[in-house]
Amino acid sequence: MADAVYSSEHNLPAAAVLYRRPSSANYPPKTWNYDSICSMQLHGQNEPSKESSLLQLASLKQRVRQLLLKKQADELPSRLRVMDQLQSLGVAYHFEEEIRSMLTSMHVHGAHLQLKHDLCSTALLFRTLRAHGIPASTDMLRAFFTGNENGGLEAVDSINLTRDDDDDDHAIDGLVALYETSYLGFPGEAMLDRARSFAMDNLQQRRLMPPRAREGALDLQADRDDGDLPLHWRAPRLQAIWSLKQHRKRNGNNWNNIDVDPLIVQLAEMDFDAVQAVHRAELVEATRWWKEETGLQGQEKLASSRDRLVECFFCAACIAPEPRLAACRDVLTKLGALLVHLDDIYDVCGTLDDLAAFTHAIGGTWPEDDDGDATALLPEYMQAMFSAIRSTSTAAANRVLREHGHDVLPLYKKAWRELCEAFMVEAKWQHERSMPSLDEYLGNGWVTSTAPLLLLHAITMLPSSDVHQQQMADPLLRGGGGGDGGGKIVHPRIVELCSRIFRLCNDEVEPEQPGEAAPSFISCYMEENAAASEEEARRAAADAIAETWKEVNREITTGSAADAAGVALCVNLARAVQCIYRDGDGITSPTESRKQLVKDLLFTPIGDRTHSISTTTISIDQQCRQSF
């Protein structure tokens, strides 16, 4: 990795080659053919067939609900496993009220006391409670361990985790559950860090690596998506793909150590395909908007910019996957596609003077047409970008006003101003060859991640029927620096934390063109720690991501149930980011594994992934994928 930083600049130090503003960028062309997407035949258009499928889905949901509710108190481990399977397979959202009611009851009645000597179920209970924002103490886990002289953990005598254990499969389940649970820790909870080390050490003694330890001898090479991330960091929609694939592989190999009720699997497969059809129809509409309404497609100055509409929809579908969140997906997709272009304008296309004028225009009065004084002197491509930003956020604000009764346009305008001002700070650093301190960089960088603007639009767009949306949105709408006042927007703490994860994940990725990037966490860290190598700086970034997740976990639990929908958007954004930057920069230069994830999420029904691919899927793939 270090060679890539030095080789093109004759082995000059990294800091000396950091600043060379590119006159153009050599970005890969878009992966997907928009004309083919707009013209593709969508599944689910046959109304009688659609009605029959909906009836079957409703019946399956009712039967799975009965399966969940019929478990008695003395079947606590079984009930926890069913909840976990519903979550892993992507259908827990159908049973949110039932699951929260059960978990609240378990918390109130001290359910962990029923799970003596059952490490797997206790760890699963702890993880599930915290993931739902319900308090859970690490004391639940302490009963299974004692400290050793090295500061680590050892299992108490009643918990046999040696390889000679006759029930080694149960021991592995417990270790994997403990490993996953350790990622729900808060800042300062060293016990969970030690628990992770304990779990990893014991799994490695069995020549197993978490979190794939339960996959045995299955060939998982084809599934290098985010399956090697801890469960808590995985986007639920992508986890559903991975779980369904593994279920089919286990069945194909007659390997079925983890028992999943066939009803749950059938519901998960039908639901995935039904939701995918909804997403695909939305993608067609978003693609038409991008081609026909933004006015950006014919701008010569933007011809070399990144065109990533489909990748932005992919991220939106990971952040807000449920069908009822269509408005959130719509605004996240549109803003995401615009922000990729806007980022390129500040990084590559614009002169410093033009960028200053554009930033001033964004922060001023938005005229109703393109004849306003603030934009008249801007280059044509900047005028087109201003117009697209104005029309997109205005349309979103009108929808919020119509459906919720709040005028959020002043708030949206302020968010755009703050983002462009932060972009301008980075442009000046780059132009002046200035290296900020790490704290200064991160204080600006969580804004330039674009997550605050995206989440502001998405949270205010939550359905009016969703009572959860009010508590998180109200502080933004009623105060928090909103409107046209001089103060900055005061975002919820969880928005800032998830934005920081976005920035850190982005900065972990090696620059596309070394020596031409603006300051990043990596370069700032190396500047402040003169003896640090690039590898050490990247480890520091990974550590910072892990520590920020601990703060996110605490915010999830200190919030209330009324925050649940808004919190889910924030956390899923962080999860989507972990995926999109897992194998390089999945926005700038999507790898084959990222392209396959997009195909799996949006174009390939679950039923087409076994044994052979249907002609419909082949047709979609051939139409929508560009040749390289």
C-alpha positions as CSV (number, residue, x, y, z in Angstrom):
1,M,0.0,0.0,0.0
2,A,2.8,2.4,0.9
3,D,4.4,1.7,-2.6
4,A,1.3,3.1,-4.2
5,V,1.8,6.4,-2.3
6,Y,5.4,6.8,-3.2
7,S,6.0,5.2,-6.6
8,S,4.5,7.8,-8.9
9,E,6.4,10.6,-7.2
10,H,9.9,9.2,-7.2
11,N,9.7,8.2,-3.5
12,L,9.1,11.6,-2.1
13,P,7.5,11.6,1.4
14,A,3.7,11.3,1.4
15,A,3.2,14.8,2.8
16,A,5.3,16.3,0.0
17,V,3.1,14.8,-2.7
18,L,-0.3,15.2,-1.1
19,Y,-1.3,18.4,-2.8
20,R,-1.5,18.5,-6.6
21,R,-4.9,19.6,-7.7
22,P,-6.0,17.5,-10.7
23,S,-7.1,19.2,-13.8
24,S,-9.3,16.2,-14.6
25,A,-10.1,12.9,-13.0
26,N,-9.8,9.5,-14.5
27,Y,-12.9,8.0,-13.0
28,P,-14.3,4.7,-14.5
29,P,-17.5,5.2,-16.5
30,K,-20.9,4.2,-15.1
31,T,-21.5,0.5,-14.7
32,W,-25.2,0.4,-15.6
33,N,-27.0,1.2,-18.8
34,Y,-29.7,3.7,-17.9
35,D,-31.7,3.2,-21.1
36,S,-31.9,-0.5,-20.5
37,I,-33.0,0.0,-16.9
38,C,-35.8,2.4,-17.9
39,S,-37.0,-0.1,-20.5
40,M,-36.7,-3.3,-18.6
41,Q,-39.8,-5.4,-17.8
42,L,-40.5,-5.4,-14.2
43,H,-41.6,-8.4,-12.2
44,G,-44.9,-8.2,-10.5
45,Q,-46.9,-6.4,-13.2
46,N,-49.4,-9.2,-13.6
47,E,-52.2,-8.1,-11.2
48,P,-53.8,-11.5,-10.6
49,S,-50.4,-13.0,-9.8
50,K,-49.5,-10.0,-7.7
51,E,-52.7,-10.3,-5.7
52,S,-52.1,-14.1,-5.1
53,S,-48.6,-13.4,-3.9
54,L,-49.7,-10.8,-1.5
55,L,-52.3,-13.1,-0.1
56,Q,-49.7,-15.8,0.3
57,L,-47.3,-13.4,2.0
58,A,-50.1,-12.3,4.4
59,S,-50.8,-15.9,5.3
60,L,-47.1,-16.7,5.8
61,K,-46.7,-13.7,8.1
62,Q,-49.6,-14.8,10.2
63,R,-48.2,-18.3,10.6
64,V,-44.8,-17.0,11.5
65,R,-46.3,-14.6,14.0
66,Q,-48.1,-17.6,15.6
67,L,-44.8,-19.5,15.6
68,L,-43.1,-16.6,17.4
69,L,-45.9,-16.1,20.0
70,K,-46.5,-19.7,20.8
71,K,-43.1,-20.2,22.4
72,Q,-43.6,-20.4,26.2
73,A,-41.5,-18.9,28.9
74,D,-39.6,-22.1,29.4
75,E,-38.6,-22.0,25.7
76,L,-36.7,-18.8,26.0
77,P,-33.7,-20.0,24.0
78,S,-35.9,-21.1,21.2
79,R,-37.8,-17.8,21.2
80,L,-34.5,-15.9,21.1
81,R,-33.3,-18.0,18.1
82,V,-36.5,-17.3,16.2
83,M,-36.1,-13.6,16.8
84,D,-32.5,-13.8,15.6
85,Q,-33.5,-15.8,12.5
86,L,-36.2,-13.3,11.6
87,Q,-33.6,-10.5,11.9
88,S,-30.9,-12.3,10.0
89,L,-33.3,-13.2,7.1
90,G,-34.6,-9.7,6.8
91,V,-38.3,-10.1,7.9
92,A,-38.2,-8.9,11.5
93,Y,-39.7,-5.6,10.5
94,H,-43.0,-7.4,10.0
95,F,-43.0,-8.2,13.8
96,E,-41.5,-5.1,15.3
97,E,-44.3,-4.7,17.9
98,E,-44.3,-8.3,19.0
99,I,-40.5,-8.5,19.3
100,R,-40.2,-5.3,21.3
101,S,-43.0,-6.3,23.6
102,M,-41.3,-9.7,24.2
103,L,-37.9,-8.1,24.8
104,T,-39.3,-5.5,27.2
105,S,-40.9,-8.3,29.2
106,M,-37.6,-10.3,29.2
107,H,-35.8,-7.2,30.5
108,V,-38.3,-6.4,33.2
109,H,-38.5,-10.0,34.4
110,G,-34.7,-10.7,34.3
111,A,-34.9,-13.4,31.7
112,H,-31.2,-14.0,31.7
113,L,-31.5,-15.7,35.1
114,Q,-33.3,-18.5,33.3
115,L,-30.3,-19.1,31.1
116,K,-27.7,-20.4,33.6
117,H,-24.9,-22.3,31.9
118,D,-26.2,-21.3,28.4
119,L,-23.6,-18.8,27.1
120,C,-25.1,-18.8,23.6
121,S,-28.6,-17.8,24.6
122,T,-27.4,-15.3,27.2
123,A,-25.1,-13.6,24.7
124,L,-27.9,-13.6,22.1
125,L,-30.3,-12.0,24.7
126,F,-27.8,-9.3,25.6
127,R,-27.1,-8.5,21.9
128,T,-30.8,-8.4,21.0
129,L,-31.7,-6.2,23.9
130,R,-29.1,-3.6,23.2
131,A,-29.7,-3.7,19.4
132,H,-33.3,-2.7,20.2
133,G,-32.3,0.1,22.6
134,I,-33.3,-1.8,25.7
135,P,-30.9,-1.7,28.7
136,A,-28.7,-4.8,29.2
137,S,-25.9,-5.0,31.7
138,T,-22.6,-6.8,31.1
139,D,-23.3,-8.5,34.5
140,M,-25.4,-10.9,32.4
141,L,-22.2,-12.2,30.9
142,R,-19.8,-12.0,33.9
143,A,-21.3,-15.1,35.5
144,F,-19.6,-17.2,32.7
145,F,-16.1,-15.9,33.2
146,T,-13.3,-15.2,35.6
147,G,-10.3,-12.9,35.1
148,N,-6.8,-14.3,34.7
149,E,-3.4,-13.0,35.6
150,N,-2.9,-11.6,32.1
151,G,-6.0,-9.4,32.2
152,G,-8.0,-11.7,30.0
153,L,-11.0,-14.0,30.6
154,E,-11.3,-17.6,31.4
155,A,-14.5,-19.7,31.4
156,V,-15.8,-20.8,34.7
157,D,-15.7,-24.5,35.4
158,S,-19.3,-25.0,34.6
159,I,-18.8,-23.8,31.0
160,N,-16.8,-26.4,29.1
161,L,-15.2,-24.9,25.9
162,T,-12.4,-27.3,25.4
163,R,-12.0,-29.1,22.1
164,D,-12.6,-32.4,23.9
165,D,-16.1,-31.3,24.7
166,D,-18.6,-33.9,23.3
167,D,-20.9,-31.1,22.4
168,D,-18.4,-29.0,20.6
169,D,-21.0,-27.6,18.2
170,H,-22.8,-26.0,21.2
171,A,-19.5,-24.6,22.4
172,I,-18.8,-23.0,19.0
173,D,-22.3,-21.5,19.0
174,G,-21.6,-19.9,22.3
175,L,-18.2,-18.5,21.2
176,V,-19.7,-17.1,18.0
177,A,-22.6,-15.6,19.9
178,L,-20.1,-14.0,22.4
179,Y,-18.0,-12.6,19.6
180,E,-21.0,-11.0,17.9
181,T,-22.3,-9.7,21.3
182,S,-18.9,-8.0,22.0
183,Y,-19.7,-5.4,19.2
184,L,-22.6,-4.0,21.2
185,G,-20.3,-2.6,23.8
186,F,-20.2,1.0,25.1
187,P,-17.1,3.2,25.6
188,G,-15.2,1.9,28.7
189,E,-16.8,-1.6,28.7
190,A,-13.4,-3.4,28.7
191,M,-15.1,-6.6,29.7
192,L,-16.7,-6.9,26.2
193,D,-13.3,-6.2,24.5
194,R,-11.8,-9.1,26.6
195,A,-14.8,-11.3,25.7
196,R,-14.1,-10.7,22.0
197,S,-10.4,-11.7,22.5
198,F,-11.6,-14.8,24.5
199,A,-14.0,-15.8,21.7
200,M,-11.5,-15.3,18.9
201,D,-8.7,-17.2,20.8
202,N,-10.9,-20.2,21.4
203,L,-12.3,-20.2,17.8
204,Q,-8.8,-20.0,16.4
205,Q,-7.8,-23.0,18.5
206,R,-10.4,-24.8,16.5
207,R,-9.0,-23.3,13.3
208,L,-12.2,-21.3,12.8
209,M,-12.5,-17.5,12.2
210,P,-15.4,-15.5,13.4
211,P,-17.9,-14.5,12.2
212,R,-17.9,-17.3,9.6
213,A,-17.1,-20.0,12.1
214,R,-20.4,-21.7,11.8
215,E,-20.1,-22.2,8.1
216,G,-17.9,-25.3,8.4
217,A,-16.4,-26.6,5.2
218,L,-18.7,-24.6,2.9
219,D,-17.1,-22.8,0.1
220,L,-17.8,-19.2,0.8
221,Q,-15.3,-17.6,-1.6
222,A,-18.1,-16.5,-3.9
223,D,-19.8,-14.6,-1.0
224,R,-17.2,-12.0,-0.2
225,D,-19.7,-9.3,0.4
226,D,-19.9,-8.0,4.0
227,G,-20.1,-11.4,5.5
228,D,-16.8,-11.0,7.3
229,L,-18.1,-7.9,9.2
230,P,-19.7,-8.4,12.6
231,L,-23.5,-8.8,12.4
232,H,-24.1,-5.5,14.1
233,W,-22.2,-3.6,11.4
234,R,-23.9,-5.3,8.4
235,A,-26.8,-3.7,6.5
236,P,-29.9,-5.8,7.2
237,R,-30.9,-6.1,3.6
238,L,-27.5,-7.4,2.6
239,Q,-27.4,-9.7,5.6
240,A,-30.7,-11.2,4.3
241,I,-29.1,-12.0,1.0
242,W,-26.1,-13.6,2.7
243,S,-28.3,-15.7,5.1
244,L,-30.6,-16.9,2.4
245,K,-27.6,-18.0,0.3
246,Q,-26.1,-19.8,3.2
247,H,-29.4,-21.6,4.0
248,R,-29.6,-22.9,0.5
249,K,-26.0,-24.0,0.5
250,R,-26.5,-25.9,3.8
251,N,-29.5,-27.6,2.4
252,G,-27.7,-28.5,-0.8
253,N,-24.9,-30.1,1.3
254,N,-27.2,-31.6,3.8
255,W,-25.5,-29.5,6.4
256,N,-28.2,-28.2,8.9
257,N,-26.7,-27.6,12.3
258,I,-28.7,-24.5,12.6
259,D,-32.4,-25.3,12.5
260,V,-34.6,-22.7,10.8
261,D,-38.3,-23.3,10.5
262,P,-39.2,-23.7,6.8
263,L,-42.0,-21.2,7.3
264,I,-39.5,-18.5,8.2
265,V,-37.4,-19.3,5.2
266,Q,-40.3,-19.4,2.9
267,L,-41.5,-16.0,4.2
268,A,-38.0,-14.5,3.9
269,E,-37.6,-15.7,0.2
270,M,-41.1,-14.4,-0.8
271,D,-40.6,-11.1,1.1
272,F,-37.2,-10.5,-0.4
273,D,-38.4,-10.9,-3.9
274,A,-41.5,-8.8,-3.3
275,V,-39.5,-5.9,-1.8
276,Q,-36.9,-6.2,-4.6
277,A,-39.7,-5.7,-7.1
278,V,-40.8,-2.5,-5.3
279,H,-37.2,-1.3,-5.2
280,R,-36.7,-2.1,-8.9
281,A,-39.7,-0.1,-9.9
282,E,-38.5,2.8,-7.9
283,L,-35.0,2.5,-9.5
284,V,-36.7,2.9,-13.0
285,E,-38.4,6.1,-11.9
286,A,-35.2,7.5,-10.3
287,T,-33.2,6.7,-13.4
288,R,-35.7,8.5,-15.6
289,W,-35.5,11.5,-13.3
290,W,-31.7,11.5,-13.4
291,K,-31.7,11.3,-17.2
292,E,-34.6,13.6,-18.1
293,E,-35.1,16.2,-15.3
294,T,-31.8,17.2,-13.6
295,G,-30.3,18.9,-16.6
296,L,-26.9,17.5,-15.7
297,Q,-26.5,14.9,-18.4
298,G,-25.5,17.2,-21.2
299,Q,-23.0,19.3,-19.2
300,E,-19.6,18.8,-20.9
301,K,-17.7,20.0,-17.8
302,L,-19.3,17.1,-15.8
303,A,-18.7,14.5,-18.5
304,S,-15.8,13.1,-16.5
305,S,-17.5,13.2,-13.1
306,R,-18.7,10.1,-11.4
307,D,-22.2,9.1,-12.6
308,R,-23.4,6.7,-9.9
309,L,-27.2,6.8,-9.8
310,V,-27.6,3.0,-9.4
311,E,-25.0,2.8,-6.7
312,C,-26.8,5.6,-4.8
313,F,-30.1,3.8,-5.0
314,F,-28.3,0.6,-3.7
315,C,-27.2,2.6,-0.7
316,A,-30.7,4.1,-0.2
317,A,-32.2,0.6,-0.3
318,C,-29.7,-0.5,2.4
319,I,-30.5,2.5,4.6
320,A,-34.3,2.4,4.3
321,P,-35.2,-1.0,2.9
322,E,-38.8,-1.4,4.1
323,P,-41.5,-0.7,1.4
324,R,-43.2,2.0,3.6
325,L,-40.0,4.1,3.4
326,A,-40.3,4.8,-0.3
327,A,-40.0,8.6,0.3
328,C,-36.8,8.2,2.2
329,R,-35.3,6.0,-0.6
330,D,-36.4,8.5,-3.2
331,V,-34.7,11.5,-1.5
332,L,-31.6,9.6,-0.5
333,T,-31.1,8.4,-4.1
334,K,-31.6,11.7,-5.7
335,L,-29.5,13.7,-3.2
336,G,-26.8,11.0,-3.3
337,A,-26.5,11.2,-7.1
338,L,-26.3,15.0,-6.9
339,L,-23.7,14.9,-4.1
340,V,-21.4,12.6,-6.0
341,H,-21.3,15.2,-8.8
342,L,-21.0,18.1,-6.3
343,D,-18.1,16.4,-4.6
344,D,-16.3,16.2,-8.0
345,I,-17.1,19.9,-8.6
346,Y,-15.3,20.9,-5.4
347,D,-12.5,18.3,-5.8
348,V,-11.8,18.4,-9.5
349,C,-13.9,20.7,-11.8
350,G,-14.2,24.1,-10.1
351,T,-11.6,26.9,-9.8
352,L,-11.3,28.3,-6.3
353,D,-13.0,31.6,-7.4
354,D,-15.9,29.7,-9.0
355,L,-16.3,27.5,-6.0
356,A,-16.5,30.5,-3.7
357,A,-19.2,32.0,-5.9
358,F,-21.1,28.8,-5.9
359,T,-20.9,28.5,-2.1
360,H,-22.1,32.0,-1.8
361,A,-25.1,31.3,-4.1
362,I,-26.1,28.1,-2.2
363,G,-26.0,30.1,1.1
364,G,-28.1,33.0,-0.4
365,T,-31.7,33.3,-1.4
366,W,-32.8,30.6,-3.7
367,P,-34.6,32.2,-6.7
368,E,-37.6,30.5,-8.2
369,D,-35.8,30.4,-11.6
370,D,-32.3,30.5,-12.9
371,D,-32.3,34.2,-13.5
372,G,-31.2,35.1,-9.9
373,D,-28.3,37.4,-9.4
374,A,-26.5,34.9,-7.3
375,T,-26.2,32.3,-10.1
376,A,-26.1,34.5,-13.2
377,L,-22.3,34.7,-13.2
378,L,-21.7,31.0,-12.4
379,P,-20.3,28.7,-15.1
380,E,-23.1,26.9,-16.9
381,Y,-22.4,23.5,-15.3
382,M,-22.6,25.1,-11.8
383,Q,-25.9,26.8,-12.7
384,A,-27.2,23.4,-13.7
385,M,-26.1,21.9,-10.4
386,F,-27.6,24.7,-8.4
387,S,-30.9,24.3,-10.3
388,A,-30.9,20.5,-9.6
389,I,-30.2,21.0,-5.9
390,R,-32.9,23.7,-5.6
391,S,-35.6,21.7,-7.4
392,T,-34.8,18.4,-5.7
393,S,-34.8,19.8,-2.1
394,T,-37.8,22.1,-2.9
395,A,-39.8,19.1,-4.1
396,A,-38.9,17.2,-0.9
397,A,-39.8,20.1,1.3
398,N,-43.2,20.5,-0.5
399,R,-43.9,16.8,0.2
400,V,-43.0,17.2,3.9
401,L,-45.3,20.3,4.1
402,R,-48.1,18.5,2.4
403,E,-47.8,15.3,4.5
404,H,-46.5,16.6,7.8
405,G,-47.4,20.3,7.9
406,H,-43.8,21.4,8.5
407,D,-42.0,24.0,6.3
408,V,-38.5,22.4,6.2
409,L,-37.2,24.2,3.1
410,P,-35.3,26.8,5.3
411,L,-33.7,23.9,7.2
412,Y,-32.7,22.1,4.0
413,K,-31.2,25.3,2.6
414,K,-29.1,25.8,5.7
415,A,-27.9,22.2,5.5
416,W,-26.8,22.8,1.9
417,R,-25.0,26.0,2.9
418,E,-23.2,24.2,5.8
419,L,-22.1,21.4,3.5
420,C,-20.8,23.7,0.7
421,E,-19.0,25.8,3.3
422,A,-17.3,22.7,4.6
423,F,-16.5,21.6,1.1
424,M,-15.0,25.0,0.6
425,V,-12.8,24.6,3.6
426,E,-11.4,21.4,2.1
427,A,-10.9,23.0,-1.3
428,K,-8.8,25.8,0.4
429,W,-6.7,23.3,2.3
430,Q,-6.0,21.6,-1.0
431,H,-5.3,24.8,-2.9
432,E,-3.1,26.3,-0.2
433,R,-1.3,23.0,0.5
434,S,-2.3,23.4,4.1
435,M,-2.4,20.4,6.5
436,P,-5.1,20.8,9.2
437,S,-4.8,19.2,12.6
438,L,-6.6,15.8,13.0
439,D,-9.2,17.3,15.2
440,E,-9.8,20.2,12.8
441,Y,-10.0,17.8,9.9
442,L,-12.6,15.5,11.6
443,G,-14.6,18.5,12.9
444,N,-15.1,19.5,9.2
445,G,-15.0,16.0,7.8
446,W,-18.1,14.6,9.4
447,V,-20.1,17.4,7.6
448,T,-18.3,16.7,4.2
449,S,-19.2,13.1,4.5
450,T,-22.6,14.4,3.3
451,A,-24.4,12.2,5.9
452,P,-25.9,15.1,7.9
453,L,-27.6,16.5,4.8
454,L,-28.8,13.1,3.7
455,L,-30.1,12.1,7.1
456,L,-31.8,15.4,7.7
457,H,-33.8,14.9,4.5
458,A,-34.5,11.3,5.2
459,I,-35.6,11.7,8.8
460,T,-38.0,14.5,8.0
461,M,-39.4,12.3,5.2
462,L,-40.4,9.4,7.5
463,P,-44.0,8.4,7.0
464,S,-46.6,10.5,8.8
465,S,-48.2,7.3,10.1
466,D,-45.0,6.4,11.8
467,V,-45.2,7.9,15.3
468,H,-41.5,7.2,15.7
469,Q,-40.5,10.0,13.4
470,Q,-41.7,12.8,15.5
471,Q,-39.3,12.7,18.5
472,M,-36.1,12.8,16.4
473,A,-37.5,15.2,13.8
474,D,-39.1,17.7,16.2
475,P,-35.8,19.1,17.8
476,L,-34.6,19.8,14.2
477,L,-37.9,21.4,13.2
478,R,-38.6,23.4,16.3
479,G,-35.1,24.5,17.2
480,G,-31.6,23.2,16.7
481,G,-30.5,26.2,14.6
482,G,-33.2,25.6,12.0
483,G,-34.6,28.2,9.6
484,D,-32.7,31.2,8.3
485,G,-31.1,32.2,11.5
486,G,-27.3,32.5,11.9
487,G,-26.8,29.4,14.1
488,K,-25.7,26.1,12.8
489,I,-28.0,23.1,12.7
490,V,-27.7,21.1,15.9
491,H,-28.0,17.5,14.6
492,P,-28.8,14.6,17.0
493,R,-25.7,13.1,18.4
494,I,-26.3,9.8,16.6
495,V,-26.3,11.7,13.2
496,E,-22.8,13.1,14.0
497,L,-21.5,9.7,15.1
498,C,-22.7,7.9,12.0
499,S,-21.4,10.7,9.9
500,R,-18.0,10.2,11.5
501,I,-18.1,6.5,10.6
502,F,-18.9,7.5,7.0
503,R,-15.9,9.9,6.9
504,L,-13.5,7.3,8.5
505,C,-14.6,4.5,6.2
506,N,-14.1,6.7,3.2
507,D,-10.7,7.8,4.3
508,E,-9.5,4.2,5.0
509,V,-9.8,3.6,1.2
510,E,-6.6,4.2,-0.7
511,P,-6.8,7.3,-2.9
512,E,-7.8,6.6,-6.5
513,Q,-4.9,8.8,-7.7
514,P,-2.2,9.0,-5.0
515,G,-0.7,12.4,-4.5
516,E,-3.8,14.2,-5.8
517,A,-6.1,13.8,-2.8
518,A,-7.1,16.4,-0.3
519,P,-6.1,15.9,3.4
520,S,-7.6,12.8,5.0
521,F,-7.5,11.1,8.4
522,I,-4.6,9.0,7.1
523,S,-2.4,12.0,6.1
524,C,-3.4,14.1,9.1
525,Y,-2.6,11.2,11.5
526,M,0.8,10.7,9.8
527,E,1.5,14.4,10.1
528,E,0.8,14.5,13.8
529,N,2.6,11.2,14.5
530,A,5.8,11.6,12.5
531,A,7.0,8.1,13.2
532,A,3.7,6.5,12.1
533,S,3.6,4.4,8.9
534,E,0.6,4.4,6.6
535,E,-0.3,1.0,7.8
536,E,-0.3,2.3,11.4
537,A,-2.5,5.2,10.3
538,R,-5.0,2.9,8.7
539,R,-5.1,0.8,11.9
540,A,-5.7,4.0,13.8
541,A,-8.7,4.7,11.5
542,A,-10.0,1.2,12.0
543,D,-9.7,1.7,15.8
544,A,-11.5,5.0,15.6
545,I,-14.3,3.4,13.6
546,A,-14.7,0.7,16.3
547,E,-14.7,3.3,19.1
548,T,-17.3,5.4,17.3
549,W,-19.5,2.4,17.0
550,K,-19.4,2.0,20.8
551,E,-20.7,5.6,21.1
552,V,-23.4,4.8,18.6
553,N,-24.4,1.8,20.7
554,R,-24.7,4.0,23.7
555,E,-26.9,6.4,21.8
556,I,-29.2,3.6,20.6
557,T,-29.8,2.5,24.2
558,T,-30.1,6.0,25.8
559,G,-32.7,7.0,23.3
560,S,-36.4,6.0,23.5
561,A,-38.6,3.7,21.5
562,A,-40.0,6.9,19.9
563,D,-36.6,7.5,18.2
564,A,-36.5,4.0,16.6
565,A,-37.2,4.8,13.0
566,G,-34.8,7.8,12.8
567,V,-32.1,5.9,14.7
568,A,-32.5,3.0,12.3
569,L,-31.9,5.3,9.3
570,C,-28.7,6.6,11.0
571,V,-27.3,3.2,11.9
572,N,-28.2,1.7,8.6
573,L,-26.3,4.5,6.9
574,A,-23.2,3.6,8.9
575,R,-23.7,-0.1,8.0
576,A,-24.2,0.7,4.3
577,V,-21.0,2.7,4.3
578,Q,-19.1,-0.2,6.0
579,C,-20.2,-2.3,3.0
580,I,-19.6,0.1,0.2
581,Y,-16.0,0.8,1.3
582,R,-15.3,-2.8,2.3
583,D,-13.6,-3.8,-0.9
584,G,-12.2,-0.5,-2.1
585,D,-14.3,2.6,-3.0
586,G,-17.6,1.1,-4.1
587,I,-18.8,4.5,-5.4
588,T,-15.8,5.7,-7.3
589,S,-14.5,2.4,-8.7
590,P,-16.9,-0.5,-7.9
591,T,-15.2,-3.8,-7.8
592,E,-16.7,-7.0,-9.3
593,S,-17.8,-8.0,-5.8
594,R,-19.6,-4.7,-5.3
595,K,-21.3,-4.9,-8.7
596,Q,-22.4,-8.4,-7.8
597,L,-24.0,-7.1,-4.6
598,V,-25.9,-4.5,-6.6
599,K,-27.1,-7.2,-9.0
600,D,-28.1,-9.4,-6.0
601,L,-30.0,-6.7,-4.2
602,L,-31.8,-5.1,-7.2
603,F,-31.9,-7.4,-10.2
604,T,-31.7,-11.1,-9.2
605,P,-34.7,-12.7,-7.3
606,I,-33.8,-15.2,-4.7
607,G,-35.4,-18.0,-6.6
608,D,-33.1,-17.3,-9.5
609,R,-29.9,-17.9,-7.5
610,T,-30.2,-21.6,-7.2
611,H,-28.8,-24.1,-9.7
612,S,-29.4,-21.8,-12.7
613,I,-30.3,-18.2,-13.5
614,S,-33.6,-17.6,-15.2
615,T,-33.7,-16.1,-18.7
616,T,-35.4,-13.0,-17.2
617,T,-32.4,-12.4,-14.9
618,I,-29.9,-13.0,-17.7
619,S,-31.8,-10.5,-19.8
620,I,-31.8,-7.9,-17.1
621,D,-28.1,-8.5,-16.4
622,Q,-27.1,-8.3,-20.1
623,Q,-29.2,-5.1,-20.6
624,C,-28.1,-3.3,-17.5
625,R,-24.5,-4.1,-17.2
626,Q,-22.1,-2.2,-19.5
627,S,-19.1,-4.0,-20.9
628,F,-15.7,-3.0,-19.6
